[in-house]
């Protein structure tokens, strides 16, 4: 059990349907921002799609991680299917 001051809980969860959900979203977004999880892992932890997770990042002004390797994979896919 984690004891969180009421004011902090309200600030962290003001846009979420429940305090528990809001705290989970904040924690997962924080892990992503610190490069501890990928967007796919983060989305899975939250039970949402990757685009929905990206929306959460945007709401928090957290930049998406997009590596050179990801770009090359996307370009290769586009060449094969374009």
N, C-alpha and C positions, 0 to 999 in steps of 0.2 A: 504494500500500500504506500502510495506517495502522497504526502501532505502538501497541498498547494494553496497558498493564500488566495482568498476569494477574489481580490482585485486582479491578481495574475490570471486566474482561471477565467474571469470575465473578459479580460483583454485578449487572451489567446483563443477564446471560443465564441466570440461575439457573432460571427457569421456562420456558425455551425448549428445543426439541429440539437446537438447534445455536447456537454462538456467533454465527455469521454472521446467522442469522435473528433472534436476540435483539437484536443491534445494529441491524439494519434496523428492527425494530418500535420500539425506543427512539427512533431517529432520526426516524421518521415521526410518532410520537406527539408528539415535541418540536416538529416543524414545525407540526403541527396546533395544539398549545397556544399557539404564537406567532402563530397566524392566518396562516401562510404557505401552507397548503393546506386545502382543504375536506375534509369527512369522505369524500365520494365519491372525491376524488383520493387521499386517504390509503389508503382501502380498496383502490383499484385498484393503488396502488404495492405493497401487501402481498399482492395476489392473494386477498383475502378479501371477504366481503359487508360492507355498511355496518353491519348489526347486529353482526357479529363484531368490526368495528373499534370500535364503541361499547362492546362488552364489554371490549376492551383498554383503552379510556379509563377505564372504571369500575375496572378492576383497578389502574390507576395514579392513581386519584382526580383525573383531569383532567376538568373540566366540559365538557359538550358545548356547542358554539356553536349557538345557536338565535336567529335574528334576528327582528325584527318582520315583515320581508318573508316569511320562512319560515312564520311563524304565519299570516299572511294567506293565503298560498298553500294551506296545509293547511285552513284554514277554508273557503275557496272550493271546494276539492275536496270537502270534506265536504258542503257545501250542494248541490253538483251531483249527488252520488252518495248522499246520505243520505236 
